[in-house]
């Protein structure tokens, strides 16, 4: 996993999180999208672990890679994921249709 915590793979990591976070097609009542995506912020913790290990090993390349990945997450993570997930939730929201008797009552007014 450490190899994917690299700025070059950030778009792939974000895409994978979105796939994991999507609502289950069989269970429309269970809004898994936002909670799963936000819980997957443990990826940032893994990047911090990579950074700590790089500092301890005095590996400047790995340190810079981890810092850049963490910075990308700080800049793009919330906007990239939350925007998409909120849009999906908005479009998936079921709006009840009026009852036929209500339509008849409105026509009579």
N, C-alpha and C positions, 0 to 999 in steps of 0.2 A: 504494500500500500504506500510505503514511503516514496516509491518512485513516481507515483501519481500526484503527490503533493508538491507539484512543480508548476510554476506559472504557465508553462507550455501546455499543461493538461487541465488548466482551470475550467475551460469551457466544457470539457468532457465530464469533469466532476460535477459541475452544475447541472449538466444534462442528465446525468445518472440520478442525481438527487430528485430532479423533476419527475423522472420515470418512477422512482420509488414512491414519491409522494402522491401520485395520481390516485384519484378516487377509484375504489373497486367497482368494476362495471356491474357486478352481480348485486351489490348492496349500495344503492343510491342514497340510502338514509345515513350512511356512515361517512361523514366528511373527513376523510383521512388526510387530505392534501395539506392543509396548513400545519397540522400538528406534526406529521412525519417530516416535513421539510425543515421545520424549526428545530425538531429534535436532532436532525442530522447535522446540527451545528457542532457536533462532537468532532467533525472533520477539522474544525479550527483548533480544537484541543490537540489533535494528532499533529497538526502542523507546528504547534507550539512545542510538542515533544521533539519533533524533528529538529527544530531550532535549538532546543536545549542540548540535544545530543551533539549537534554540529559545533556548538560553542565549547562543549566539553572536549570534543575531539580536535578542536581548533581547525575545523574544515571550513575554510572561507567560502568555497563554492556551494556547499550544502547549506551553509548559514544564509548566504545571499538568496538562494533559491527558496528557503523556508520563509525568510522575511518578505520576499516579493509575493509569495503565495498568500501569506497572512494579510499583506496590504491589499491585494486583489479582493480577498474576502471582505475586508473592511469597507472597501469602496463599492463593490458590485454585488455581494452576496444578497443582502436584504432587498435591494431594488430589483435584482434579476429574478430572484425566487418569489418574493412576496407579490410583486406585480403580476407575474404569470399565475400564481396560485389564486390570488384574489379575483382575477379575471375569470379563471376556470370556475371558481365557486359561484360568481355572479351569474355566469351562463348556465350553470347546472341547477341553480335555484328554481324550484318548481313553484309556479304561480297558479293558484287554484282558479279554475274557470267558474263563472257564475252559473248558478242553477237555472234550468229552463224556466222555472216558476218566477225567478227574479227578473228574467228578461221579459217575460209576459207582463209582470207588474210595472216595469219601466216603460214598456210600450203603452200601457194604459194611462200613463201620467201625461 
